[in-house]
């Protein structure tokens, strides 16, 4: 059962924020193929029509939702990076939308691994650090 947000949430930015957070959570739970705008709307407490007003398609909601949360924990960043890579292989038409997600997550992961290497706490990290594909 999904938890519905309060319908009294006000402005445009607050609603857009609710939608992005809800979409990120639903994508994490259901994967791309299992995510429906209705599920995102239920989670955010908004109508499907409002989601379509801000993001004209399912695909155009995906990358902003993933980028919106692209700065959380190392584990979340790694999961996003892997998920965006897998999604491009499964849904090639999403490649242009996911390039920025992949690049952002890759940059965060590379910085985190570099910081760990500087502290000499992770001996396997050199094999993990490689340039992002172009």
N, C-alpha and C positions, 0 to 999 in steps of 0.2 A: 504494500500500500504506500502510495506516495504522499508526502506531506505538502499540502497546498499553502502557499504564502498568503499573507493578508492581502485582500484585494484593494485595500485602501492606500497602498503604496503610491506615492505621488508622481513626481516628475518623470520626464522622458529618460533622463540618464539613470534614474533609479530603476525604472522598468527594464531598460536595456541591460543594466547590470544584473538584475534578477534573471533575465533570460539567458545571459552568457553563463552565469554560475550554474543555473539549472541544466543548460545544454552540456556543459563540461561534465557534470555529475552523471547525467543520463548516458552520455557517450561512454564514460568510464564503466558504467554498470552494464550497458546493453551492447556496446560496440556500435560502429557506424551503421551497419545493416539493420540492427535492431532498434535504432533510435527513431522514434516517431515524433513529429512536432507536437502531437497531442500529449505525449509523455512529458516533453519539455514544458509545455503550457501548464499542465497539471502541477509540475514541480515548482514552476515559477509563480503560479497563481494568476496567469494571464491567458487570454484566448489565443487560439492558433492564428486568428486573423491579425492580432497585434504582432505576433512573432513574424508573420509574413510581411507586415508593414515595415518592420525594422530590417529584416533579412529576407529578401525576396525568394529564397529557396533553401531547402535543406542543406545543400552544398555550401551556400554562402553563409550559413550559420556556423558551419563546422570549424573553419580556420580561425575566425575571431574567438570562438569559444575555447579552442585549444590554446591560442595565444594569450587569452585573458588570464589563463592559469599557468602560463609557462615559466613562472618564477618560483614555484613552491619548492618542496624538498627535492633532494637529489633523486630519490626513488621515483617521485612523481615526474620529474623531468625525464628520467630514463624511460619510464613507461610511455610518456608522450612521444618521445623520439622514436621509440620502437613502433608504437601504434601508427604514427604518421608514415613511417617507412612501409609498414605492412599494408596500410590502406592504399598507398600509391600502387603497390603491386596488385592489389585486388581490384582497385577502381582507378585505372589510369587517367580517366577524365578529371580526377580530383588533383592531379599532380600540380597544376599551377596554384591552386588554393593552399596546398600543403607545403609548398616549398618554404614559405616564410615560417611556418610552424617548425619544420625540420631544422632550418637554419638557426632559429632562435634557441631551440632546445639544445642543438649541437653546441652552440656558443656557450650556453650556461654549463653544460656538462664538461666541455673542454676546460673552462675556467675552474670548475670545481676539482677536476682531476689534476690540473696543473697545481692548484693550491695544495692538494694532498701530496703530490710529488715533491713539492718544495719542503714539505714537512717530513718527507721520507717515510711516510706511514703506509704506503701502498706499493708493494714491489711489482705487482702485475699491471699497474696502470699504463706503462709505456705501450703495451700491446693494444690498449683501448683507445689511445689518443691517435687519431688520424684525421686528415682533412675531410671536410664534408664533401660529398660528391657534387659536382657542378652540373 
